[in-house]
Amino acid sequence: MCRATVLAVVGPGSSPASDGLCCMSFPLSLVWYFQTVNISAFNLDTENVLQRNGDPGSLFGFSVAFHQQLLVGAPQAKHQNQVNVTGVVYRCDLTITSERCQPIEFEKFLNSKGINGQWMGVRVMSQGPGQNVMTCAHRYQQWSPSPSVNVPRLVTGQCYLLGDDLKVGKEERTWRRVVCDSEHLTRRRKDHEWFAYCQQGHGASFARDNRSLLFGAPGAYQWKGRIKFTARVQVFVSSYNFSNKSTSFLCCPGFSIDSGMALFRKGELTIVSGAPRGGYSGQVTFLKADPVAKRSLSVELVLSGPGLASSFGYDVAVVDLNGDGWEDLAVGAPEFFVKDGLVGGAVYIYINNKGKNWEDIVPTQLLGHKDSMFGLAVENIGDINQDGYGGCDIFISNTSYTDYAQQLGSQNIHILNSNTKFSLFL
C-alpha cells in the first residue's frame, strides 16, 4: 500500500551535515502543491500555489511533514522571547484564508543547556493524523553533569516524540529520545572516540512496523556510525543497536534511514541506512534484528555506490514502485559526476526480485544536470497522480539554481512513476 507524503522546497544555508559530514544548500521559501482534477503534470497545479515564508536565515522549510496541519522545520529560527537560536517547528494552516504558522512550544527544553544552535526541526516526521510526530535536533550539545569537571561539550543530538496534539508527555522518558546519552556519562575517557559527535537525528524515521522508532547517529565512534531501533510506546521494551566499530565501513551509517516490511521476507522488518562516505563512494546497509546476539542489529547486505565520492546513500526511500507487493529501493547520490560531462547527481532504482539476489540487481540510473546535486532528497509520496497503476511514486529534488523563480521550474522537483518507465516530471 502506498504511503502518502508530500515534501517541499527548503531554505538556504548549511546542511545538517555541515559540521563535518557533507554539504548542501537550498532556496528560502516553502511551497507546496495541491492535487487538482483538470491539469497535466501528475495532477499537480503549478500555477495556483499556497506559499508560506519564514524569517530570513531561519531555514524555514528545511523539513516538512503533514499531520492535521502542515508541520515545518526551521532549524535556525528563534522561539519567541528567546535569545538562543534553538530551531523551531511550526504548524501551518492549509487554508487560503489563513497564512498563520504558529510555533510548537517546547517549554520543557527552553531552559536547558546545550540548546543554542541545536537545529531543532532538522527532521520532522508524522505517522499521520491521530498518531505521533517526531522532530530532531542533531546538533544538541550535552554538558558535563558536574560543573567542576573540565570537559568539552558533546554534540550528541536528541529527538522529541510528540503526541497527536503536538505536545510532549508528562514524563521525560516518554518524549525525549537519545542514543548517546547514558553511555558517555560513564565512559568519559573515551568520549572523543565514541560519542563526542553522535549527531543523533540526522537520520530518523518511524519504522514501517508502526510500533518502533529508528535513529541514526552518524558521528558515533569517530564517524563510523550507530543505529538504534527502539519501541515507540515504552522505553522499557528492548532496543536494538548497530554500532559500527569496524573499518569496513568508512563513515557514517545512520546518515539517512528508512525501513520496509517486504524487502527480503514479507512481514519481516528490514532497516535500510545510507552512509554517503562509506567505501569512498557511499554505501547502503540492510539491517535486521540479530537472532543470536540479543539487542543487536546485524548486517544482511551492503550495496556500494558506483562512483568515487558520489555520496551514494545521502538519502534512501523504500517504496513498492511496481505494485507487486515487494518493496523496492531508491538511493540518492547527489555528488555523482562524469568528468567533462553534463551530469550532476544520480538516483539509483533497485527493483526487488521477490526478496532474492539484491546484490545481483542492476539498478536503473537516473541522472541530473551538471551541478544540480540531483538526488539530494528522495521520498515515497504515494500514488500522487492517482492513476491506480502499479505502486507508489517517488519525489526527487535537487538544488540546481540560486534564482528563486527558476527553482520553481523544471530543474527543481521531479516525480518518478513506474508507469512511465521511470520518466521525470515537473
C-alpha positions in Angstrom: 0.0 0.0 0.0 1.3 3.5 -0.9 2.3 5.7 2.0 1.3 9.3 1.1 3.7 12.0 1.9 4.4 15.4 0.2 7.7 17.2 0.5 8.6 20.8 -0.2 11.4 23.1 -1.2 13.5 24.3 1.7 15.6 27.2 3.0 19.2 28.3 2.2 22.3 27.7 4.3 24.4 24.8 5.5 23.2 21.3 5.6 22.6 19.4 8.8 25.8 17.7 8.0 27.8 20.9 7.6 29.6 20.2 10.9 32.0 17.7 9.3 29.9 15.4 7.1 28.6 16.7 3.7 27.2 20.0 2.4 24.2 21.3 0.6 22.1 24.5 0.2 18.5 25.2 -0.6 16.1 28.0 -1.6 14.3 30.0 1.1 10.6 29.8 0.8 8.3 26.9 1.5 6.0 25.9 -1.4 3.6 23.0 -1.7 1.2 21.9 -4.4 -2.4 20.7 -4.1 -3.8 17.9 -6.1 -6.4 19.1 -8.6 -8.6 17.5 -11.2 -8.0 19.2 -14.5 -4.3 19.6 -15.0 -1.5 17.9 -16.8 1.6 17.1 -14.7 0.8 14.4 -12.2 -2.4 16.3 -11.0 -0.2 19.0 -9.5 -1.3 22.6 -10.1 1.9 24.5 -10.5 0.2 27.8 -11.2 -2.1 28.2 -8.1 0.1 27.5 -5.1 0.0 28.5 -1.5 3.2 29.9 -0.1 4.4 30.3 3.4 7.5 32.3 4.2 9.8 32.1 7.3 12.2 34.7 8.7 15.4 35.3 6.7 18.1 32.9 7.7 15.8 30.6 9.7 15.9 27.8 7.1 12.2 27.7 7.2 11.1 24.6 5.3 14.2 22.6 5.8 11.9 19.7 6.7 8.2 19.3 6.3 5.5 16.7 7.2 1.7 16.5 7.0 -0.2 16.0 10.2 -3.6 17.6 10.8 -1.7 20.7 9.7 1.5 21.2 7.8 4.5 20.9 10.0 7.5 22.9 9.0 11.0 22.7 10.5 13.1 25.9 10.7 16.3 24.7 12.4 17.9 28.2 12.7 14.9 30.1 13.9 14.4 31.6 17.4 11.5 30.9 19.7 9.5 34.0 20.7 11.2 35.9 23.6 14.2 33.7 23.4 17.8 34.7 22.8 19.1 31.2 21.8 18.8 30.1 18.2 17.3 26.7 19.1 15.3 25.9 16.0 11.6 25.9 15.7 8.9 23.6 14.4 5.9 25.4 13.0 2.3 24.2 12.3 0.8 26.0 9.3 -2.9 26.1 8.3 -3.6 24.7 4.9 -6.3 27.3 4.0 -6.3 30.1 1.6 -7.8 32.5 4.1 -5.2 32.0 6.7 -1.4 32.4 6.4 -0.7 31.5 10.0 2.3 29.4 11.0 2.4 29.0 14.8 5.5 27.7 16.6 5.1 24.4 18.6 6.1 25.3 22.1 8.6 23.0 23.8 8.6 24.7 27.2 10.4 21.8 28.9 13.6 22.3 26.8 13.9 26.1 26.5 15.7 26.3 29.8 18.1 23.5 29.1 21.8 23.9 28.4 23.1 23.0 25.0 20.1 24.1 23.0 21.7 27.1 21.3 22.4 26.0 17.8 20.9 22.6 18.2 19.0 22.7 14.9 15.6 21.6 16.2 13.5 20.8 13.2 16.2 19.4 11.1 13.9 16.4 10.8 10.1 16.4 11.2 8.1 13.2 10.7 4.4 12.3 11.2 2.8 8.9 11.4 -0.4 10.6 10.1 -3.5 12.2 11.7 -4.3 10.8 15.1 -0.8 9.4 15.6 2.7 10.6 16.8 5.0 13.2 15.5 8.8 13.2 15.8 11.3 16.0 15.5 15.1 16.0 16.0 17.9 18.4 16.8 21.1 16.7 15.6 23.4 19.4 17.0 22.2 19.4 20.6 25.1 19.7 22.9 25.5 17.8 26.1 27.3 19.3 29.1 29.0 17.7 32.0 26.6 17.0 34.9 29.3 18.3 37.2 30.4 22.0 36.8 33.8 21.1 38.3 34.6 18.7 35.5 36.6 20.4 32.8 35.4 18.5 29.7 34.3 19.7 26.2 30.7 19.8 25.2 29.5 16.8 23.3 27.3 17.2 20.2 25.1 14.2 20.9 21.8 15.3 19.4 18.3 14.5 20.5 14.8 13.7 19.3 11.4 14.5 20.7 8.3 12.3 20.3 5.1 14.3 20.4 1.5 13.2 20.7 -1.3 13.8 18.2 -1.9 17.1 20.0 1.7 18.1 19.3 2.6 18.2 23.0 5.2 16.3 24.9 4.3 13.7 27.6 4.3 14.3 31.3 7.5 12.3 31.9 10.7 13.0 30.1 11.4 9.3 29.4 8.2 9.2 27.2 9.1 12.0 24.9 12.9 12.7 24.9 14.7 10.0 22.9 18.5 9.9 23.0 21.0 7.4 21.5 24.3 8.6 23.0 23.2 10.0 26.4 23.7 7.4 29.1 26.8 5.7 27.7 29.0 8.8 27.5 28.4 9.7 31.2 30.1 6.5 32.3 32.8 6.4 29.7 34.1 9.9 29.9 37.7 9.0 28.9 36.5 7.7 25.6 34.1 10.5 24.7 36.2 11.8 21.9 36.3 8.4 20.3 32.8 7.1 21.0 30.1 9.7 21.4 31.5 13.2 21.1 29.8 13.9 17.8 26.9 11.4 17.6 24.6 13.9 15.9 21.6 11.8 16.5 18.6 12.8 14.4 20.4 13.5 11.2 18.7 10.2 10.2 15.5 9.3 11.9 12.3 7.6 11.0 9.1 5.8 12.2 9.7 2.2 11.5 7.4 0.5 8.9 6.1 -1.9 11.6 4.2 1.0 13.1 5.5 0.2 16.5 9.1 1.3 16.6 11.4 4.3 16.1 14.7 4.4 14.1 17.5 6.7 15.0 20.8 7.3 13.2 23.9 8.7 14.9 26.4 9.0 12.0 29.1 10.7 14.1 29.4 7.9 16.8 32.7 6.0 17.1 34.7 8.7 15.2 32.1 8.9 12.4 31.8 5.1 12.0 28.2 5.5 13.0 25.5 4.0 15.1 21.8 3.0 14.5 19.2 2.4 17.2 15.9 0.7 16.8 13.6 1.1 19.8 9.9 0.8 20.8 7.7 3.8 20.3 5.5 3.5 23.3 7.6 2.2 26.2 11.3 2.7 26.7 11.4 -0.5 28.9 11.0 -2.7 25.8 14.3 -4.0 24.5 16.0 -1.7 21.9 18.4 -2.9 19.2 21.7 -1.3 18.3 24.1 -1.4 15.4 27.4 0.1 16.5 29.9 0.2 13.7 33.4 -0.1 15.2 35.0 -1.9 12.3 37.0 -0.4 9.5 35.0 -1.9 6.7 32.5 1.0 6.7 34.5 4.1 6.2 32.0 6.6 7.5 28.6 7.5 8.8 25.9 4.8 8.7 22.8 6.4 10.1 23.2 9.5 7.9 19.9 8.5 6.2 17.4 5.8 7.3 14.2 4.1 6.2 12.7 0.6 6.6 10.4 -1.9 4.9 8.4 -5.0 5.7 8.9 -6.7 2.3 12.5 -6.3 1.3 13.8 -9.8 1.9 10.9 -11.6 3.5 7.3 -10.4 3.7 6.3 -9.4 7.2 9.9 -9.0 8.5 11.2 -5.6 9.3 14.4 -4.6 7.5 16.2 -1.3 8.2 17.9 0.5 5.4 20.6 3.0 6.2 22.7 5.2 3.9 26.4 6.1 4.6 27.4 8.6 1.9 31.1 8.3 2.7 31.2 4.6 3.1 33.7 2.8 1.0 34.8 6.1 -0.6 31.8 6.1 -2.9 28.9 5.7 -0.5 27.1 2.6 0.8 23.6 1.5 1.8 23.3 -1.1 4.6 20.4 -3.5 5.1 20.0 -4.4 8.8 17.7 -6.8 10.8 17.3 -7.9 14.4 20.1 -10.4 15.2 18.5 -13.7 16.1 21.6 -14.7 18.2 23.1 -11.6 19.7 20.5 -10.0 21.9 19.6 -6.4 21.4 21.8 -6.2 18.3 21.2 -5.4 14.7 23.1 -7.5 12.1 24.1 -6.6 8.6 22.2 -8.5 5.9 23.6 -6.8 2.8 25.7 -3.8 1.8 25.3 -2.0 -1.5 28.1 0.1 -2.7 28.0 3.2 -4.9 29.3 3.1 -8.4 31.2 6.3 -8.4 34.0 7.6 -6.3 32.8 10.3 -3.8 29.3 10.2 -5.3 27.6 10.3 -1.8 25.6 7.2 -2.7 23.2 6.8 0.2 22.7 10.5 1.0 19.0 9.7 1.1 17.1 6.5 0.7 13.5 5.6 0.1 11.8 2.2 0.5 8.8 2.1 -1.9 6.8 -0.5 -3.9 7.2 1.1 -7.3 5.6 -1.6 -9.5 2.8 -2.8 -7.1 4.0 -6.4 -6.9 3.9 -6.5 -3.1 7.7 -6.4 -2.8 9.3 -3.1 -1.7 11.9 -1.6 -4.0 14.7 0.9 -3.1 15.6 4.4 -4.4 19.1 5.7 -3.4 20.3 9.3 -3.9 23.9 10.0 -4.9 23.8 13.8 -5.3 27.6 14.2 -5.9 27.9 11.7 -8.7 29.5 13.2 -11.7 31.1 12.4 -15.1 34.3 14.1 -15.9 33.9 16.7 -18.6 30.3 15.8 -18.8 26.9 17.4 -18.1 25.9 15.1 -15.2 25.4 16.4 -11.7 23.9 13.8 -9.3 22.2 10.5 -9.7 19.4 8.3 -8.3 19.5 4.5 -8.4 16.3 2.4 -8.6 16.6 -1.2 -7.4 13.5 -3.3 -8.3 13.1 -6.1 -5.9 13.3 -9.6 -7.3 10.9 -11.2 -4.7 13.5 -10.7 -1.9 16.2 -12.6 -3.7 19.7 -11.7 -5.0 19.8 -8.0 -4.2 23.5 -7.9 -4.9 22.9 -9.0 -8.5 20.2 -6.4 -9.3 21.4 -3.9 -11.9 19.8 -0.6 -10.8 18.2 1.9 -13.2 20.3 5.1 -13.1 18.6 8.5 -13.3 21.0 11.3 -14.0 20.7 15.0 -13.1 22.1 18.1 -14.9 25.6 19.4 -14.1 26.0 20.9 -10.6 22.3 20.1 -9.7 23.0 17.7 -6.9 20.1 15.6 -8.2 19.1 13.0 -5.6 19.7 15.2 -2.6 16.3 14.2 -1.3 14.4 11.0 -2.3 10.9 10.3 -0.8 8.0 8.0 -1.2 5.0 10.2 -2.0 2.3 7.6 -2.5 0.2 7.3 -5.7 0.2 11.1 -6.2 -1.1 11.0 -9.8 -4.0 8.7 -8.7 -3.6 6.6 -11.8 -4.0 3.3 -9.9 -1.2 1.8 -11.9 1.5 -0.3 -10.3 2.7 1.1 -7.0 3.8 4.4 -5.5 5.6 7.4 -7.0 8.8 9.0 -5.8 9.8 12.6 -5.2 13.4 13.6 -6.1 14.9 17.0 -5.5 18.0 18.9 -6.5 19.5 22.4 -5.9 20.5 23.5 -9.3 19.8 27.2 -9.3 20.0 30.1 -7.0 17.3 32.3 -8.5 14.0 31.6 -6.8 11.9 31.9 -9.9 14.0 29.2 -11.6 13.7 26.9 -8.5 10.0 26.5 -9.2 10.7 25.3 -12.7 11.7 22.0 -14.3 15.0 21.6 -12.6 14.0 21.6 -9.0 11.3 18.9 -8.4 11.0 15.6 -10.2 8.4 12.9 -9.7 9.1 9.3 -10.8 6.5 6.8 -11.7 6.8 3.2 -12.8 4.0 3.6 -15.4 6.3 5.9 -17.4 9.3 3.6 -17.3 11.0 5.9 -14.8 10.4 9.2 -16.6 10.8 12.5 -14.7 8.1 15.2 -14.5 7.7 18.8 -13.4 
